[in-house]
C-alpha cells in the first residue's frame, strides 16, 4: 500500500466490519479489485427532470468519471435534491427555495461523510445548488471542486432573441393588458433554447462566477455555454484535478480564506451581480469557518469598485458576450490592481498565476478599473431606521430618476395580496410597497418577492414605485428594490412596525433607507401589537427551518453548530 493509500480515509483497515461490509457491497455492483485502494471521489449530481437547469447534468457525470479514472481514482455518482427557482419555487410562494439550499448541504454531508469518501466534484447548475455546494465544501473541508455547469441559449420569438428574463417581465404586462395571453404563451414556448441556467446575471450565473473568484472552480470555466465542448472539457479536467488536490492535501478552507472572499465581493460588485450573492457568501463563510463580515466587506468596497460590464439586466450585452470577452478571468483581470493575487485556487496556482498575461478581448463588453463601464459598483448596502442592519439594492438596475425617492408606504404581509392590488390598479406612482414577513424566520423560508417586482416592471410602474422587503429579490429584477431588509420583521425589525401611509425615504447615493416615524410612536404605540410569525400547518420542513435558521447577516444558515472559531 502506497503512502497516499495509507492516508486515504476511505481505506478501512482490512478485516474490520467496515471493510468487510463495504467490500461486499461494492463487489456486488462491479467495483474492481484494483479500485478498492484508490482515492474515492463523490460526483455530486444535483439533477432533476423538472427543468432546463439540470437537463444536461447526467451526461456530464460520465465525463467526470473518466477524468477521475484516468488520474488514478474511482468516482461514485451521488444524487441529491435539486432545488430550482422555476421548478421547486411554486409551493408556499417560494418558501422552499432558501431552505432547500441548507437541506442540500446536509444531504451532501450525510452521503459523503457517511460513506467516508476522499473528495468531491460538485456539478453545480441552478441558483441554490452553487452556494449549497460551496457551503458543503466549506463544512466538510475535504478536497473539492465546483464544476459550474453553464448557461442556456436564448430562444427566438417573432424574430427576436428572448430569454427567461423576458418571460419574467411580461407576466406583468399581460396582467395589465399591455400584451395578450397569446403573446405571453408564445414567448413562454420559445424562451429557452438549450439546457443550462437562466441567461443574464441572475443568481445562478452570478454564483458560478463567484465560485471561480473564490478559487473553487477552474480558471476560465465561468460563464460558459452549457451545450458546448468547453463544458465537457472542464468536466474532464475537474475529474483529473481533484486527484491532484488530494495528493497535495489542498482543502476548501485553504482556498476559501478572508482574502478570497474579498476577491469574490469585488467580482460581484464589478459585474452588478445578484443581490442574493450577499446572503449566499455569508452562508459559505459561516460553513467554512471564515471570520469575515460579508455585509461590511460589501460596504468597504462598494465605493471603491466600479461596474466593469453591463450584462443583462444591467445593460444591453448578453451572458454569451461576456463569455466571448473572457468571462470571470476578464473581469478579474480588469480588477487585477485591487485583488488579493496570492490566494490559492483549485488549479493549484495562485490567482496571479491563473490570470497570467490574460487581457480582455472585447473592451466594449468588459472594461478595466481605469476604464470601467460605470463609475460605481452594481450593488449597495442601504442602512437607516427602516433597515438598521442593511438592505440590498442592485444599483445597476435602478433608474436615474429613482436614486433619491420619497413616497408613502403601502404595507403587505403577503405577496399575493400585493399582486392583486397591482392588477386592480390600487398601487399608484409615488408609492413605496413594503412586503414584510417574507424572510427566513417570518416565512418561514424566504418568499420570492421578486415575482411582485417583475410584475411591477411589466405593468410599467418600475420607474415610479419603490419596493422594500425582507424577502428575496432576483438578480433579474429591475427598478428600485431594497431586498433582504435586516433585521427581518420576524426578528423584531422596524419593518414589522411600518404602516400604510408612512413616509419613506430612499437615497441610493447616500446609502440610506429611512422610515420617517418617531421612535416614540413606534415604541409607545406600534410595538404594543403582538407580532405573529407565519407558521406552515402540520409537520413541515419549513417549520423546522424556521425554528433553526440564523440571522440574514450571517447568511441565513441553519444555526445548528458552534460559532465560527
Helices and strands as residue ranges (DSSP letters): H 3-7, H 17-28, G 33-35, E 39-45, G 52-54, H 57-70, E 73-79, G 91-94, H 96-115, E 119-124, H 127-140, E 144-148, E 155-157, E 160-162, H 164-175, H 181-190, H 203-214, H 229-248, H 252-255, H 258-271, H 276-287, H 294-301, H 319-324, H 327-334, H 351-355, E 379-384, E 387-394, G 395-397, G 400-402, E 404-412, H 415-423, E 431-435, H 440-443, H 450-458, E 466-469, E 481-486, G 489-491, G 494-497, E 503-507, E 512-515, H 519-524, G 526-528, H 541-548, G 552-554
